[in-house]
Amino acid sequence: MSKENIYAAMRQSEMCNWVGGGDPEVIGVANFTCIIENLPLQHSDAVLDFGCGIGRTSVLLAEFLNQGGQLVGSDIVPGQIRFCREQFASAFPDVTFYCVRSSNPQYDNLTAATADATPVIGEDEFFLQHRQLFDVVVGFSVFTHFNPPMAGHFLKQLRDATKPGGHLLLTWFLDHPDNPANFSGFPAKLGAGEEFSDPSGNLFFGLFSPVLVSELAARADLLVERISYGSWRGGQWPLMPLKGQHAQDLVILRRPLPTEFDANIYLKIHQDVAAAEVDPLQHYLTFGCREGRRLR
């Protein structure tokens, strides 16, 4: 099945509305463009599409990573993961999709309705299997449906799944003086002293203060590289007037490199790496961190 056929199947599926509606290819292109305009994505990278939905962004990532890279998609709705597995199987057989057991009030009804669609893996097991695997983690319209405890929890999980030096590109709804008075019928501004608001009461969208996001990132040992405010404040999807901007607010995080890394010590400890005459830092980032190699 071709990329075009996959998008056609998305348009015909009721699940297109489950992930927000709109044309899936237009949204996928906007998301993928946001990735390549903000991160140094390489064809050989390992990428996690966290909260992949029906694969709107995964299609273009799979095409980009089809020669030497690796793509993993995860979501909590079994029906969506079955859809991805069926649609991607012939065109991108090396892409792996996981249905991860978790709960969210925005999607619990869909999770329950499609519970028998595909096997589910436990959250801890999924992240243990993918520890320090990914160069890049992307999450579009996922943290927009989290409250602070959820966001803090998954930042730590995603940090552990990211290689040292790797990046996370996540979209949020952030408070800003230019926020509209309401968004989809709900208040879109935080009150004095507020750091978070769930206007709908069921995480239709969670509104965070940028300060809180920075604090949650720091607690997860992640560095905030950039926050970019999205076009949702003044336009209709997919209005993207600035290069690298997204409709939602964009937060780019990085897992810091280990401060104790010393190339000479690493080569002295690991004689096989020295004998291979490869770059010690690149070896550590690609293999050593996952193998648990000592730095001292």
JOKA-V539770 format. One record per residue. N is the residue number from 1. RES is the residue in one small letter. SS is DSSP state (helix for helix, strand for strand, loop for the rest). PSI is psi in whole degrees, 0 to 359 (NA if undefined). Layout:
N&RES&SS&PSI  N&RES&SS&PSI
This chain:
1&m&loop&134  2&s&loop&168  3&k&helix&318  4&e&helix&319  5&n&helix&324  6&i&helix&315  7&y&helix&324  8&a&helix&318  9&a&helix&324  10&m&helix&316  11&r&helix&328  12&q&helix&350  13&s&loop&141  14&e&loop&339  15&m&helix&344  16&c&helix&324  17&n&helix&334  18&w&helix&329  19&v&loop&20  20&g&loop&354  21&g&loop&195  22&g&loop&170  23&d&loop&122  24&p&helix&328  25&e&helix&318  26&v&helix&316  27&i&helix&317  28&g&helix&317  29&v&helix&317  30&a&helix&317  31&n&helix&314  32&f&helix&319  33&t&helix&320  34&c&helix&321  35&i&helix&308  36&i&helix&340  37&e&helix&348  38&n&helix&337  39&l&loop&152  40&p&loop&61  41&l&loop&131  42&q&loop&151  43&h&loop&340  44&s&loop&3  45&d&loop&155  46&a&strand&126  47&v&strand&138  48&l&strand&122  49&d&strand&92  50&f&strand&120  51&g&loop&52  52&c&loop&344  53&g&loop&233  54&i&loop&12  55&g&loop&23  56&r&loop&317  57&t&loop&328  58&s&helix&325  59&v&helix&310  60&l&helix&327  61&l&helix&317  62&a&helix&319  63&e&helix&318  64&f&helix&322  65&l&loop&12  66&n&loop&344  67&q&loop&87  68&g&loop&348  69&g&loop&185  70&q&strand&134  71&l&strand&131  72&v&strand&133  73&g&strand&143  74&s&strand&148  75&d&strand&167  76&i&loop&354  77&v&loop&112  78&p&helix&320  79&g&helix&323  80&q&helix&321  81&i&helix&320  82&r&helix&317  83&f&helix&311  84&c&helix&314  85&r&helix&318  86&e&helix&319  87&q&helix&326  88&f&helix&345  89&a&loop&316  90&s&loop&323  91&a&loop&322  92&f&loop&72  93&p&loop&342  94&d&loop&355  95&v&loop&136  96&t&strand&132  97&f&strand&137  98&y&strand&136  99&c&strand&114  100&v&strand&132  101&r&strand&118  102&s&loop&176  103&s&loop&143  104&n&loop&130  105&p&loop&336  106&q&loop&336  107&y&loop&0  108&d&helix&325  109&n&helix&323  110&l&helix&323  111&t&helix&316  112&a&helix&320  113&a&helix&334  114&t&loop&25  115&a&loop&329  116&d&loop&7  117&a&loop&326  118&t&loop&155  119&p&loop&152  120&v&loop&141  121&i&strand&144  122&g&strand&148  123&e&helix&312  124&d&helix&320  125&e&helix&318  126&f&helix&312  127&f&helix&331  128&l&helix&319  129&q&helix&333  130&h&loop&28  131&r&loop&126  132&q&loop&38  133&l&loop&326  134&f&strand&136  135&d&strand&326  136&v&strand&136  137&v&strand&128  138&v&strand&146  139&g&strand&102  140&f&loop&128  141&s&loop&40  142&v&loop&302  143&f&helix&347  144&t&helix&343  145&h&helix&25  146&f&loop&154  147&n&loop&174  148&p&helix&316  149&p&helix&319  150&m&helix&313  151&a&helix&315  152&g&helix&318  153&h&helix&311  154&f&helix&335  155&l&helix&320  156&k&helix&318  157&q&helix&316  158&l&helix&327  159&r&helix&316  160&d&helix&335  161&a&helix&351  162&t&strand&139  163&k&strand&150  164&p&strand&131  165&g&strand&351  166&g&strand&166  167&h&strand&151  168&l&strand&129  169&l&strand&111  170&l&strand&144  171&t&strand&147  172&w&strand&176  173&f&strand&117  174&l&strand&149  175&d&loop&145  176&h&loop&147  177&p&loop&333  178&d&loop&7  179&n&loop&144  180&p&loop&159  181&a&loop&329  182&n&strand&158  183&f&strand&117  184&s&loop&34  185&g&loop&4  186&f&strand&152  187&p&strand&138  188&a&loop&25  189&k&loop&143  190&l&loop&147  191&g&loop&172  192&a&loop&127  193&g&loop&355  194&e&loop&144  195&e&loop&344  196&f&strand&148  197&s&strand&140  198&d&loop&80  199&p&loop&324  200&s&loop&340  201&g&loop&355  202&n&loop&25  203&l&loop&34  204&f&loop&318  205&f&loop&136  206&g&loop&132  207&l&strand&118  208&f&strand&151  209&s&loop&144  210&p&helix&327  211&v&helix&317  212&l&helix&318  213&v&helix&316  214&s&helix&321  215&e&helix&318  216&l&helix&321  217&a&helix&316  218&a&helix&320  219&r&helix&332  220&a&loop&6  221&d&loop&47  222&l&strand&143  223&l&strand&135  224&v&strand&113  225&e&strand&324  226&r&strand&145  227&i&strand&127  228&s&strand&125  229&y&loop&137  230&g&loop&172  231&s&helix&2  232&w&helix&342  233&r&helix&335  234&g&loop&17  235&g&loop&179  236&q&loop&144  237&w&loop&136  238&p&loop&49  239&l&loop&120  240&m&loop&79  241&p&loop&340  242&l&loop&142  243&k&loop&132  244&g&loop&352  245&q&loop&157  246&h&loop&164  247&a&loop&318  248&q&loop&174  249&d&strand&140  250&l&strand&130  251&v&strand&120  252&i&strand&122  253&l&strand&158  254&r&strand&137  255&r&strand&123  256&p&loop&153  257&l&loop&152  258&p&loop&127  259&t&loop&339  260&e&loop&4  261&f&loop&126  262&d&loop&118  263&a&helix&318  264&n&helix&318  265&i&helix&319  266&y&helix&316  267&l&helix&325  268&k&helix&320  269&i&helix&320  270&h&loop&88  271&q&helix&332  272&d&helix&326  273&v&helix&318  274&a&helix&319  275&a&helix&330  276&a&helix&347  277&e&loop&45  278&v&loop&164  279&d&loop&121  280&p&helix&320  281&l&helix&317  282&q&helix&322  283&h&helix&318  284&y&helix&315  285&l&helix&324  286&t&helix&319  287&f&helix&312  288&g&helix&319  289&c&helix&322  290&r&helix&331  291&e&helix&354  292&g&loop&29  293&r&loop&142  294&r&loop&149  295&l&loop&344  296&r&loop&NA
